[in-house]
Amino acid sequence: MKLYLAGPMRGYPENNYPEFLRMAVKLRAAGHDVFSPHETFCPQTRVPFCVCMSLDLTVILVERRTIAALTGWEKSVGAQYELAIARVCGINVVDAYTLELLNDKLDVSVRVTWKDGKPYPPKKKARRG
């Protein structure tokens, strides 16, 4: 199976590299074709987040890779976006540890908030009636 590892990085020691590496090695040993974002240049450099995300989403969308979600993906803005976009585009999401299909178990919604704290898109005002 062609897999893309998605999980938390920022705020973890070594950007969570040991867990990404451990799972990439394990899944490859089981015969899977694994793309790990830690193996690109982004985590080791000061490349802007949006540039890294565009590269990662290109791999997911163009190669139609199944997302393999690592523990803690729910706390990662990047992984949330990756899972949400994958689901919108009909790409499967599995648990990285069990390869159990998670599509029907996911409640992935991403809400963008501007720096001033106001949500986007703005909530619609209730119509009076």
C-alpha positions in Angstrom: 0.0 0.0 0.0 1.2 3.5 -0.7 1.2 5.4 2.6 1.8 8.9 3.8 2.6 9.3 7.5 0.6 12.1 9.2 1.2 13.1 12.8 2.3 15.8 15.1 5.7 17.4 14.8 5.9 20.9 16.3 6.2 20.9 20.1 7.7 17.4 20.2 11.3 16.6 21.0 13.2 16.3 17.7 9.9 17.2 15.9 8.7 13.7 16.7 11.3 12.3 14.3 11.9 9.1 16.3 8.2 8.0 16.0 8.0 8.9 12.3 11.2 6.9 11.6 10.1 4.0 13.7 6.8 3.7 11.9 8.3 4.2 8.4 10.8 1.4 9.1 8.1 -0.9 10.4 5.7 -0.3 7.6 8.4 -0.6 4.9 9.5 -3.9 6.5 5.9 -5.1 6.0 6.1 -4.2 2.3 4.5 -0.8 2.2 5.7 2.2 0.1 5.9 4.9 2.8 6.4 8.6 2.4 7.4 10.3 5.6 7.4 14.1 5.7 10.5 13.9 8.0 12.5 12.6 5.1 12.0 15.8 3.2 14.0 19.0 3.8 11.2 20.8 5.7 11.5 19.6 9.3 15.3 20.3 9.3 15.2 23.8 7.9 13.3 27.0 8.4 11.1 26.5 5.4 7.7 28.2 6.0 4.9 25.9 7.1 2.8 26.7 4.1 5.6 25.6 1.7 6.0 22.3 3.6 2.2 21.7 3.6 2.0 22.4 -0.2 4.8 19.8 -0.8 3.1 17.2 1.5 -0.4 17.8 0.0 1.1 17.4 -3.5 2.4 13.9 -2.5 -1.0 13.0 -1.0 -3.1 14.2 -3.8 -1.0 13.4 -6.9 0.2 10.0 -5.7 -3.2 9.2 -4.1 -1.4 7.9 -1.0 -3.5 6.5 1.9 -2.9 8.6 5.0 -1.5 6.6 7.9 -2.4 8.6 11.0 0.1 8.5 13.9 -0.9 8.9 17.5 -1.6 12.6 18.3 -2.7 13.6 14.8 -5.7 15.3 16.4 -3.4 17.8 18.1 -1.5 18.7 14.9 -2.8 21.5 12.7 -0.9 20.1 9.7 -2.1 16.5 10.2 -5.7 17.8 10.6 -5.5 19.6 7.3 -3.9 16.5 5.6 -6.7 14.2 6.9 -9.5 16.7 6.0 -8.2 17.3 2.5 -7.7 13.6 2.0 -11.3 12.8 3.0 -12.7 15.5 0.9 -10.8 14.1 -2.1 -11.9 10.5 -1.4 -8.4 9.3 -0.1 -8.5 6.7 2.6 -7.2 7.3 6.2 -5.9 4.4 8.3 -4.5 4.0 11.7 -0.7 3.8 11.2 -0.3 1.1 13.9 -3.1 -1.3 12.9 -3.9 -0.2 9.3 -7.5 -0.2 10.4 -9.6 2.0 8.0 -10.7 5.1 9.8 -12.8 6.8 7.2 -16.2 6.4 8.9 -14.7 7.0 12.4 -13.2 10.4 11.6 -14.7 13.7 12.6 -12.3 15.9 10.8 -13.3 19.6 10.6 -10.8 22.4 10.2 -11.7 25.9 11.3 -9.4 28.7 10.3 -9.0 31.6 12.7 -7.5 34.9 11.8 -4.8 36.4 14.0 -7.4 38.7 15.5 -9.2 35.7 16.8 -12.2 36.0 14.5 -13.2 32.7 12.8 -13.2 32.3 9.0 -15.7 31.9 7.5 -17.6 34.2 9.8 -20.7 32.8 11.4 -23.9 33.7 9.6 -26.2 36.0 11.5 -29.5 34.6 12.3 -32.3 36.0 10.2 -35.2 37.6 11.9 -38.4 36.5 10.8 
